[in-house]
């Protein structure tokens, strides 16, 4: 249950009652009413802006409307305190028993706790990674991969149907470079001395096995073929090998895509021409001459007629070219067709996860989606900023072109999948991220992934100890849910419950904002509340989770921490991180 949505309904019901009694105008719009935690916890548990947003339409002063609503809410009996603050905000303090009841609610919901129906089953296409298939994934791809996967998990938790998609950029010039690089390795496998790898080709040793496979299958037949023939054979084999490698890299992070979509297929099946013909039929394509780009002098600029898309009609800064000077399509043309295809496959909500170097492409792509779908689809582009690798504070250098880059697998093998995923999400996606190998392996509060996993492991350690120390104790969820929660009286216990009860709202708000990092931050705060309660038990034996001479209190406290473990597990599940039960 999202308690904030629950009390928003209660507040709107009381407002409806005031209208029915003739004390408030009828037909008011309640859609802008919010219920959320107050900025200062000392002010209560909930705060609502109801009087502030309704006062003008109701023809009342906000404070007068707030007083009227506060009296209704006090009479409803849900609150121990109802305060009108400032010009008309209302702060609400809930009955302690309401909070205590949340423990049983979580135990009954188990791993489904936090699920909300914000998405109502609507389809969202999340396209992420989409690295050029020219080699193994490096650490620069890792952040977008983890972000996109966690976002997909989050949207599913919030009630959306999600399609996880990878766009294979297999039609550009870099693929020909890849094929020529593999052909060089093929010649090497036949015993030819190829010398140094020429400038402009991929030098990585990861291409050597493909060359050997081609040599074993074709012998020297490829060398005797016309270039156009061997280039097509090698291109296809190289892409297959690279995508197999990339799938393996992603699997190391626990990532699987449902759809791998080939850019080349758009050219082969006529989708590019079909999409642009549709835009042309709407009068959105024309032949014209663009102004010089910013920063160019007239001497640098050669004006020429081009096939252009009217992207300025949809919020872009300039109209965009669709054809190059040689008559071939620009990258933008198949990208329009690709996004139109996503829409035709049933997705009206499109999310693209891009690297930092693509931020200048957002406006044109947003304009294209608006044009080609007649405004019926929305596109949100999430930019993942660069990751800087450090080892004990010293930068780790990498160069993909030189074949000495740090791969995704290098990082996963050194620090583990969980640490990689959590730390890639413990910073907002559009902020730069420093990743220090030494720090993510620390076992301290300063290492967020350790701190959160340790909370979950500690809880299970307590449960194991209780099973051993308390004769005949039933630790099933159904038994714990029946514990006397009124025995949870310490402020730290109530703080932990209140933190757990925030989770459904956190899921909904993070999903609506497309920001999975909020879940990582939330889990750290939840772990902190649990560890704080643990430490109080160390200082005051009466607050320990297991009291040998008081089985009722023990059961209530074990119910509390078992519920906390479920919330931690659900949150880590969104991030794709394991909720471990024992630290090693």
C-alpha positions in Angstrom: 0.0 0.0 0.0 1.2 3.5 -0.9 0.2 5.2 2.3 0.6 8.6 0.7 -1.9 7.7 -2.0 -4.1 6.1 0.7 -4.3 9.3 2.7 -4.7 11.4 -0.5 -7.9 9.5 -1.1 -9.0 10.1 2.5 -8.4 13.8 2.1 -10.3 14.1 -1.2 -13.2 12.1 0.4 -13.3 14.6 3.2 -13.3 17.5 0.7 -16.1 15.8 -1.1 -18.0 15.6 2.1 -17.5 19.3 2.7 -18.9 20.0 -0.7 -21.9 17.8 0.0 -22.5 19.8 3.2 -22.5 23.1 1.3 -19.3 24.3 3.0 -17.2 24.1 -0.1 -17.8 24.7 -3.7 -18.7 21.7 -5.8 -16.8 20.5 -8.9 -13.3 21.4 -7.7 -10.3 19.9 -9.4 -8.5 17.6 -6.8 -5.9 16.4 -9.3 -3.2 18.8 -8.0 -3.5 17.8 -4.4 -0.4 16.1 -3.0 0.3 14.2 0.1 4.0 13.7 0.9 6.4 13.6 3.9 7.0 17.1 5.4 10.4 18.6 4.9 11.0 18.5 8.7 10.1 15.2 10.3 9.3 17.1 13.5 6.2 18.5 11.8 4.5 15.2 11.5 4.2 12.2 9.2 2.4 13.6 6.2 1.8 17.1 4.7 -0.8 18.2 2.2 -1.2 21.2 0.0 -4.9 20.7 -0.5 -6.0 24.1 0.9 -3.3 25.9 -1.1 -4.2 24.5 -4.5 -8.0 24.7 -4.0 -8.5 28.1 -2.3 -8.7 30.3 -5.4 -11.2 28.1 -7.2 -13.2 27.7 -3.9 -13.2 31.5 -3.4 -11.7 31.1 0.1 -8.5 32.1 1.9 -6.1 29.1 2.0 -5.9 29.3 5.8 -9.7 29.3 6.2 -10.0 26.3 3.9 -7.2 24.5 5.7 -9.0 25.1 9.1 -12.2 23.7 7.6 -10.5 20.6 6.2 -8.4 20.1 9.4 -11.5 19.9 11.5 -12.9 17.1 9.2 -9.6 15.2 9.3 -9.5 15.4 13.1 -13.0 13.9 13.3 -12.0 11.1 11.0 -9.9 9.5 13.7 -6.8 8.5 11.7 -4.5 11.1 13.2 -3.1 12.0 16.6 -2.4 15.5 15.5 -3.6 17.8 12.7 -1.8 21.1 12.4 -2.4 24.0 10.0 0.9 25.6 9.2 1.9 28.9 7.5 -0.5 30.1 4.8 -2.5 26.9 4.7 -0.4 23.7 4.6 -1.7 20.9 6.8 0.7 18.6 8.7 -0.6 15.3 9.9 0.7 12.9 12.5 -0.6 9.3 12.3 -1.6 7.0 15.1 1.4 4.7 16.1 -0.8 1.7 15.6 -1.2 2.6 12.0 2.6 2.4 11.6 2.8 -0.9 13.5 0.2 -2.4 11.3 2.5 -1.9 8.3 4.8 -4.7 9.6 2.1 -7.4 9.1 1.2 -5.8 5.8 4.8 -6.2 4.5 5.1 -9.7 5.8 1.9 -10.7 4.0 3.0 -9.1 0.8 6.6 -10.4 1.0 8.6 -9.8 -2.2 5.6 -8.1 -3.9 5.7 -5.3 -1.4 6.2 -2.0 -3.2 4.4 -3.0 -6.3 2.1 -0.3 -7.6 -0.1 0.0 -10.6 1.0 3.4 -11.9 1.7 1.9 -15.3 -1.6 0.1 -15.7 0.0 -2.4 -18.0 1.1 0.1 -20.6 4.0 -0.9 -22.8 7.3 0.9 -22.4 10.2 0.3 -24.8 13.5 0.8 -23.0 16.5 0.8 -25.5 19.8 0.6 -23.7 23.5 -0.3 -24.3 23.2 -0.4 -28.1 27.0 -0.4 -28.3 28.6 -0.6 -31.8 29.3 -4.3 -32.4 33.0 -3.8 -32.9 34.5 -5.4 -29.8 33.9 -6.4 -26.2 32.0 -4.0 -24.0 34.2 -1.6 -22.1 33.5 0.1 -18.7 32.1 3.1 -20.6 29.2 1.0 -21.7 28.6 -0.5 -18.3 26.8 2.5 -16.7 24.2 2.7 -19.4 23.7 -1.1 -19.4 23.1 -1.1 -15.6 21.0 2.0 -15.7 18.7 0.8 -18.5 18.3 -2.7 -16.9 17.5 -1.2 -13.4 15.1 1.2 -15.0 13.3 -1.6 -16.8 13.0 -3.5 -13.5 11.7 -0.4 -11.8 9.0 0.2 -14.4 7.8 -3.4 -14.1 7.6 -3.0 -10.3 5.5 0.1 -11.0 3.0 -1.8 -13.2 4.3 -1.2 -16.7 4.9 -3.8 -19.3 8.5 -3.4 -20.5 10.4 -4.4 -23.7 14.1 -4.4 -23.2 15.8 -3.6 -26.5 19.2 -3.4 -28.0 19.7 -1.5 -31.3 22.6 -3.1 -33.3 24.4 -0.4 -35.2 25.4 -2.8 -38.0 25.0 -0.5 -41.1 27.6 2.2 -40.6 31.2 2.7 -41.7 32.6 1.2 -38.5 31.3 -2.2 -39.6 33.3 -2.1 -42.7 36.3 -1.1 -40.6 35.6 -4.1 -38.4 35.3 -6.5 -41.4 38.6 -5.2 -42.8 40.2 -5.7 -39.4 39.0 -9.3 -39.2 40.2 -10.0 -42.7 43.6 -8.9 -41.7 43.5 -11.4 -38.8 42.3 -14.0 -41.3 45.4 -13.4 -43.4 47.5 -13.7 -40.3 45.9 -17.0 -39.4 46.9 -18.3 -42.9 50.5 -17.6 -41.9 51.0 -14.2 -43.5 53.1 -11.6 -41.7 50.7 -8.7 -41.4 53.1 -6.4 -39.4 51.7 -3.6 -37.3 47.9 -3.1 -37.5 47.4 -0.1 -39.9 46.0 3.1 -38.5 42.2 3.2 -38.6 41.7 -0.6 -38.1 40.8 -2.3 -34.8 44.0 -3.7 -33.3 42.5 -5.7 -30.4 43.5 -9.4 -30.0 39.8 -10.3 -29.6 39.6 -10.4 -33.4 42.3 -13.1 -33.7 39.9 -16.1 -33.0 37.5 -14.9 -35.7 40.3 -14.8 -38.2 41.3 -18.3 -37.2 37.7 -19.6 -37.6 37.5 -18.1 -41.1 40.9 -19.6 -42.1 39.7 -23.0 -40.8 36.5 -22.8 -42.8 37.5 -21.2 -46.0 41.2 -21.8 -46.3 42.6 -19.2 -48.7 39.4 -19.0 -50.7 38.5 -15.6 -49.3 41.7 -14.1 -50.6 40.8 -15.2 -54.1 37.3 -13.6 -54.0 36.5 -10.1 -55.2 36.5 -7.6 -52.4 32.8 -7.1 -52.4 32.2 -10.8 -51.9 34.7 -11.5 -49.1 33.7 -8.2 -47.4 30.1 -9.4 -47.1 31.1 -12.8 -45.7 33.5 -11.4 -43.2 31.2 -8.6 -42.2 28.4 -11.0 -41.3 30.7 -13.4 -39.4 32.3 -10.5 -37.5 29.0 -9.1 -36.4 27.7 -12.5 -35.2 30.9 -13.0 -33.2 30.8 -9.5 -31.7 27.2 -9.8 -30.7 27.9 -13.2 -29.1 30.7 -11.6 -27.1 28.5 -8.6 -26.2 25.7 -10.9 -25.0 28.2 -12.7 -22.8 29.5 -9.4 -21.4 25.9 -8.4 -20.6 25.2 -11.8 -19.0 28.1 -11.2 -16.6 26.1 -8.2 -15.4 22.9 -10.2 -15.3 21.4 -8.4 -18.2 19.3 -9.9 -21.0 17.5 -8.1 -23.8 14.2 -9.4 -25.3 14.9 -7.7 -28.7 18.0 -7.2 -30.7 17.1 -5.0 -33.6 19.3 -4.6 -36.6 19.8 -1.2 -38.2 20.8 -3.0 -41.4 17.3 -4.5 -41.5 15.8 -1.1 -41.8 17.7 -0.5 -45.0 17.1 -4.0 -46.4 13.3 -4.0 -45.8 12.7 -0.5 -47.1 11.6 0.9 -43.7 13.7 4.0 -44.1 12.2 4.9 -47.4 8.7 4.1 -46.2 9.0 6.2 -43.1 10.4 9.2 -44.9 7.7 8.9 -47.6 5.2 9.1 -44.8 6.8 12.3 -43.4 6.9 13.7 -46.9 3.2 13.1 -47.4 2.7 15.3 -44.3 4.7 18.1 -45.9 7.6 17.6 -43.4 10.4 17.0 -45.9 11.8 19.5 -48.4 14.9 20.4 -50.3 16.7 23.5 -48.9 20.0 25.0 -47.8 20.9 25.1 -44.2 22.6 28.0 -42.5 26.2 27.6 -41.5 26.6 25.7 -38.2 27.5 27.8 -35.1 31.2 28.5 -34.9 31.8 28.2 -38.7 32.9 31.1 -40.8 31.5 31.6 -44.3 34.8 30.3 -45.8 34.3 27.0 -43.9 30.8 26.6 -45.2 29.7 25.2 -48.5 26.0 25.8 -49.0 24.3 23.2 -51.0 20.7 21.9 -51.5 19.9 19.0 -49.1 16.9 16.8 -48.3 15.7 18.2 -44.9 13.2 17.3 -42.2 11.3 20.2 -40.7 12.3 19.4 -37.1 12.0 23.1 -36.1 8.2 22.6 -36.3 8.6 20.2 -33.3 10.9 22.2 -31.1 14.4 21.6 -32.6 16.8 24.4 -33.2 17.4 23.8 -36.9 15.9 21.5 -39.6 18.0 18.4 -40.1 19.6 16.7 -43.1 18.4 13.3 -44.2 20.9 12.6 -47.0 24.7 13.0 -47.4 26.3 14.6 -50.4 26.9 11.1 -51.9 23.1 10.4 -51.8 23.3 7.9 -48.9 21.2 8.4 -45.8 22.5 10.2 -42.8 22.4 8.4 -39.4 19.3 10.4 -38.6 17.2 8.8 -41.4 17.3 5.2 -40.1 17.0 6.4 -36.5 13.6 8.0 -37.4 12.5 4.7 -39.1 13.6 2.7 -36.1 11.7 4.8 -33.6 8.6 4.7 -35.8 8.9 0.9 -35.8 9.0 0.9 -32.0 5.8 2.8 -32.0 4.2 0.6 -34.6 5.1 -2.4 -32.4 2.8 -1.0 -29.7 5.0 1.2 -27.5 3.7 4.7 -27.0 6.3 5.3 -24.3 9.9 5.2 -25.5 13.0 5.5 -23.4 16.5 5.7 -24.9 19.6 5.4 -22.8 22.5 7.2 -24.5 26.1 8.1 -23.7 27.3 11.5 -22.8 28.5 12.2 -26.4 25.0 12.0 -27.8 23.3 14.8 -25.8 23.3 17.1 -28.9 21.1 14.5 -30.7 18.2 14.7 -28.3 16.2 17.5 -29.8 16.1 16.2 -33.3 15.1 12.7 -32.2 12.4 14.1 -29.9 11.1 16.1 -32.9 11.2 13.1 -35.2 9.2 11.0 -32.7 6.6 13.7 -32.3 6.3 14.1 -36.1 6.2 10.5 -37.1 3.7 9.4 -34.3 1.5 12.5 -34.6 2.4 13.3 -31.0 0.9 10.0 -29.8 4.3 8.7 -28.4 6.6 10.2 -25.9 10.4 9.9 -25.9 12.6 10.3 -22.9 16.3 10.2 -23.5 18.4 9.5 -20.5 22.1 10.5 -20.7 24.6 8.5 -18.8 27.7 10.6 -18.0 31.2 9.2 -18.2 32.7 6.8 -15.7 36.3 7.5 -14.5 38.1 4.4 -13.2 40.5 4.7 -10.3 42.7 2.3 -8.4 43.6 3.6 -4.9 43.0 7.1 -6.2 45.1 6.8 -9.3 43.4 7.0 -12.7 43.1 3.8 -14.8 43.9 4.6 -18.4 42.1 3.0 -21.3 42.1 3.3 -25.0 39.7 1.2 -27.1 41.5 2.1 -30.4 44.8 0.9 -29.0 43.3 -2.4 -27.8 44.2 -1.7 -24.2 40.8 -0.6 -22.8 39.4 -1.9 -19.5 36.5 -4.2 -20.4 33.3 -4.7 -18.5 34.3 -8.2 -17.7 37.6 -7.0 -16.2 35.6 -4.8 -13.7 33.0 -7.5 -12.9 35.7 -10.1 -12.3 37.6 -7.9 -9.9 34.9 -6.4 -7.7 31.8 -8.6 -8.5 28.5 -8.0 -10.3 26.7 -6.6 -7.3 29.3 -4.0 -6.5 29.4 -2.9 -10.2 25.6 -2.6 -10.5 25.0 -0.8 -7.2 27.8 1.7 -7.6 26.8 2.5 -11.1 23.4 3.4 -9.7 24.6 5.2 -6.6 24.8 8.5 -8.5 22.2 10.2 -10.8 22.8 9.1 -14.3 23.6 12.6 -15.7 26.3 13.2 -13.1 29.9 12.0 -13.7 30.8 8.9 -11.7 34.2 8.1 -10.1 34.6 4.3 -9.6 37.5 3.3 -7.4 38.3 -0.4 -7.3 39.6 -0.2 -3.8 36.7 1.7 -2.3 34.0 -0.6 -3.7 35.7 -3.5 -2.0 35.8 -1.9 1.4 33.7 -3.4 4.1 32.5 -0.2 5.8 29.6 2.2 5.9 31.4 4.3 3.3 30.8 1.5 0.8 27.0 1.6 0.1 26.6 -1.8 -1.5 28.3 -3.5 1.5 26.3 -1.4 3.9 23.0 -2.4 2.4 23.8 -6.1 1.8 25.2 -6.3 5.3 21.9 -5.1 6.7 20.1 -8.0 4.9 22.7 -10.5 6.1 22.6 -9.2 9.7 18.8 -9.7 9.7 19.2 -13.3 8.6 21.9 -13.9 11.1 19.5 -12.7 13.9 16.8 -15.0 12.6 19.2 -18.0 12.5 20.3 -17.2 16.1 16.7 -16.9 17.2 15.9 -20.3 15.7 18.8 -21.8 17.7 18.3 -19.9 21.0 14.5 -19.8 21.4 13.0 -23.3 21.8 10.0 -24.0 19.5 9.8 -20.5 18.0 7.9 -20.3 14.8 9.5 -17.8 12.4 7.2 -18.4 9.4 5.9 -15.2 7.9 2.3 -16.1 8.9 3.3 -16.6 12.5 5.4 -13.4 12.6 2.5 -11.4 11.1 0.4 -12.3 14.1 2.9 -11.0 16.6 1.8 -8.3 19.0 3.2 -5.2 17.2 2.0 -3.0 20.0 5.2 -4.1 21.8 7.2 -2.1 19.2 7.5 1.0 21.3 11.0 2.4 20.8 11.4 5.4 18.6 14.1 3.7 16.6 11.6 0.8 15.9 9.0 3.2 14.6 11.6 5.1 12.6 12.4 1.8 10.8 8.8 1.1 10.1 8.2 4.6 8.7 11.2 4.2 6.5 9.9 0.8 5.2 6.5 2.3 4.5 8.0 4.9 2.2 9.0 2.1 -0.3 5.8 2.0 -2.5 5.8 5.7 -2.9 9.5 5.6 -3.7 8.9 3.0 -6.4 6.2 5.1 -8.0 8.0 8.4 -7.9 11.3 6.9 -9.1 9.4 5.1 -12.0 7.6 8.3 -13.0 10.9 10.2 -13.0 12.8 7.4 -14.7 15.4 7.6 -11.9 16.4 4.2 -10.5 19.2 5.9 -8.4 16.5 6.9 -6.0 16.1 3.3 -5.0 19.8 3.0 -4.3 19.7 6.1 -2.1 16.5 4.8 -0.3 18.1 1.5 0.4 21.1 3.2 2.1 18.7 5.2 4.3 16.8 2.0 5.2 19.9 0.1 6.0 21.0 3.1 8.1 17.8 2.9 10.1 18.2 -0.8 10.7 21.9 -0.6 11.7 20.9 2.3 14.1 18.4 0.0 15.7 21.0 -2.8 15.9 23.5 -0.4 17.6 20.9 0.7 20.2 20.5 -3.0 21.1 24.2 -3.3 21.7 24.2 -0.3 24.1 20.9 -1.2 25.8 20.3 -5.0 26.2 16.6 -4.4 26.7 16.4 -3.3 23.0 18.0 -6.4 21.6 16.1 -8.4 19.0 16.2 -11.6 21.0 15.1 -11.6 24.6 15.3 -15.1 26.0 12.8 -14.3 28.8 10.2 -12.4 26.7 9.1 -14.4 23.7 6.3 -11.9 22.7 8.7 -9.0 22.4 11.1 -11.2 20.6 8.5 -12.2 18.0 7.4 -8.6 17.5 11.0 -7.5 16.9 11.8 -10.4 14.6 8.7 -9.6 12.7 9.9 -6.0 12.3 13.4 -7.0 11.0 12.0 -9.8 8.8 9.8 -7.2 7.1 12.8 -4.9 6.7 14.6 -7.8 5.0 11.8 -8.1 2.5 11.9 -4.4 1.7 15.7 -4.5 1.2 15.4 -7.6 -1.0 12.7 -6.0 -3.1 14.8 -2.8 -3.6 17.9 -4.7 -4.4 15.9 -6.8 -6.9 15.1 -3.6 -8.8 18.8 -2.8 -8.9 19.6 -6.3 -10.0 21.7 -6.9 -6.9 21.6 -10.0 -4.8 20.2 -9.8 -1.2 22.8 -12.1 0.4 22.0 -13.9 3.7 25.5 -14.4 4.9 28.6 -12.2 4.5 31.8 -14.0 3.5 
